[in-house]
């Protein structure tokens, strides 16, 4: 009975994604005729139309942009977490920052970026996200779990901060870095409101901003919209599949701790 309930829940959650995958490769005439099940077929026309709309350019731009943000967040987060573990008394500040809704910072950030003349510039989508309190806290928890005796032994062998960070701590917290990177990637990849407000130049639209514009242009073209949505979540799905073990182990250790 319990397995049946779990199966029903999984089907309920997966149903929108299954429908999206079906509609993405459904013939266009089936959509407009309303006979979506009687005229079952397979076509790549929707994917080809996306290329004409500039989908792949926006996808590659978003991959590069989000990859840069993740790199900065992991680098600066790792250094900040190391400083916190070393005795820097700012943990409460990071916890407070985690509790502040990002929408609350939208207007102040707009004024700041306008003063810096960074509106309608890719840096407007990178610099405000260079540091993540969540990533810092996650990495701090991973560093805190490492025995102090191990670091003391490395210091006795003459290891400085650079050696400790790169040769001792980095290999030990690699699963947490991977988990933080995937979560950071997902958070930045799914931003809609912020890039829409800060960037009006179509050359610097992220994939999510481009999707909202595509929906405005083709509000009832379910095949095209489904294909765009399906392909836009592929990077997230592949990241999770590749690094699932690291993500699960990180949060399992956190719950045990």
N, C-alpha and C positions, 0 to 999 in steps of 0.2 A: 504493500500500500504506500509506504514511504517512497519507494523508487518511482511509483506511478506519479505521485505528487511532484517529485523533483523533475520528472520528464515533462509534465504539463507546464511547470514553471519555465523550464528551458525552452520549450516550444513557444510559449507566450512571449518570452524575451527575444527569441530569435526570429519570430514571425515578421517584424518590420524589416529586418535585414534580408531575410529570404525574399520578401516582396520586392525590395529595392534591387536585389541581384537579378530577379526575374524581369522586372520592368526595364532594367538597363539594356537588356538584349532583346527586348520585345519589338516586333515590327511596328513601325509608326502607324500604319493603317489600323492595327488592332487597338491602339490607344484611342484614336479619334472615332472609331466605330463603336467603342464600348464593349466589344467582344474580346476581352482580354484573355479569356480562358478557352473560348471556342476556336480562336485563331492563334493557336500556339505555334511559335516559330523562334528562330534564332537569327539575329542580325548584328553586325558591327557598325551599322549606320550611325548610331548614336555616338559611338566612340570617334568615328571619323568626323562627325559634325563638331565634336568638342575641339578637335585640332584646329578647325577653321575659326573657332571662337577664342583661340589663344589659351586653351587649358594647360597645355604642357609648359608653356613659358611661365605661367603663374605657379604651377606646381614646382618647377625647378627653382624659381625665385624664393618660394616659401621654404623649400628644403634648405637652401643656402642660408637664408635669414634665420630660420629656427635652429639650424645647426650651429651657427655662430653664437646665438643666445645661450644654447645649452653648454657650449664650450666655456663661455664666460662664467656662467652660473656654477659650473662644476669647479673651475679653476679657483675663482674667488671664494666659493663656498667651502672648498677644501682648506684653503688658507685661513679663512675665518673660523672654521670649526677647530682647526689646530690651535688657533689663538685662544679660543674659548676653553679648550681642554687644558691649555697652559696656564689658565688662571684669569683670563680677561673677563671681567664681571659685566658682561653685556647680554647674558642669556635672557634676562627678563625683557630687554628691549626687543629682541628677536621674536619672543613669544607674543608681545603686544603687536608687533608689526604683522604677524601672521593672522591676527584677529581682525585687522582692518580690511574691510571690503575694497577690492580693487576699484570698483566704480566710484568710491568716495574720493579717489585720487585723480579722477579723470580731468576735472576742471583745473586743479592746481598744476597738473602736468601739462595741460594745454597752454596755460599762461607761461610756464617755464620754458617750454619748447619754442613758443612763439618769441619769447625774449632772446633765446639763443639762435633764432632763425633756422630751426631744424624741422619746422612743419613741412610736410610734403617732401621728406627726405628719409631714406632708409634708416639712418641713425635714430630717427624718432621711434622706430620699431625695435631698436636694439638696446640703446643706452638705459632707458628706464627699467629694463628687465635684466640688466647685467648681474645684479645680485638678487638672490631669492632667499628670504628668511626660512622658507620651508626646506630648501636644499641644505642650508647651513645647519638647521636643527637636525635633519636626518643624518648628515655626515657627523655631526657632533655626537649623536647617540652611538654611531658606529665606532668613533675614535675612543669614546669613553669606556667601551667594552674591552679595549685592549689593555692587558696588564701593564702597570707602570714599571714592573721589574724588567720587562722586555726593553723598554725605552732606556732605562738606567743602564742595562748591559750594553746597549749600543753607544750610549754616551761615554761609558768607560773605555770603549774601543776607539774613542776619538770622533764619533759621529756628530756632526753639527746639525743645525736645523734642516739644511738642504738634503743631507743624506737620510735623516730620519723621515722626512716627508716622501722622498722619491724611492728609497730602497727598503724602508721598514714599514711605514704606515700605508703607503699607496697599494702594495700588493694585498695587504690585509683587509682593506676596506673596498676593494674592487667591486664586489657584489653590490655594496651600498651605493657606490658611484654609478654603477649601471642602472640600478633601480631609480636613483635620483634623476639620472639623465633621461630615462624613458618618461618618467612623470613630468619632468620639466618640458620635454619635447611636446608631450600631449597638451600641457597647459598653454604653451605659446602657440601651438599649431591651431588650437580651437578658438583663439581670440577672434571676436567679430566686432564688437562695439568699439574697442580701442583703435584698431587700425582704420576703421571706417571714419572715426572722428579726426584722427591725426594726419591721415594721408588721403588726399583727394585725387592725386595724380594716378591715372590707371597704370602707369609704368611700374608703380611701387605697391600695387594692390597685392595683398596676400591671397592665398587660395580661398579662404573663407569670405573675404570681402568680394572677391570675384564671383563666388557662388551666389551671394545675395544679389549682385547685379544681374547674374544670369537668370535667377528666379524672377526678377522684375521684368526682364525682357521676354521670357517664355514661361508665364505663370502656369500654363496647363500642359506643357510638353513634358509629361511624366517620364517618358523614356530618356530624353536628354538630361533632365534634372537627376534622375536616378543614376544614370551613368556617371555624371559628374560627382555626385555624392559618394558613389561606390569607389571610384578611383581616388577620391580625395582622402578616404579613410584607410587606403591600402598601406601607406607608410606607417601609420600607427599600428595597424594589425600586424604587419611584418616585424616591427620592432618588438612588440609584445611576444610574438611567437618565438623570436630568436633569443630573447632574454627573459623568458618566463621564469626559468629556474632561479635566476638571480633575484628577480623581483619578489617571488614567493618566499625565498629563503631570508631575504632582508626583513620582510614584515613578520615572518615567523620568529626570527630572533628578537625583533622589537617587542613582540607580544610576550615572549618568554622572559625578556629582561624586565 
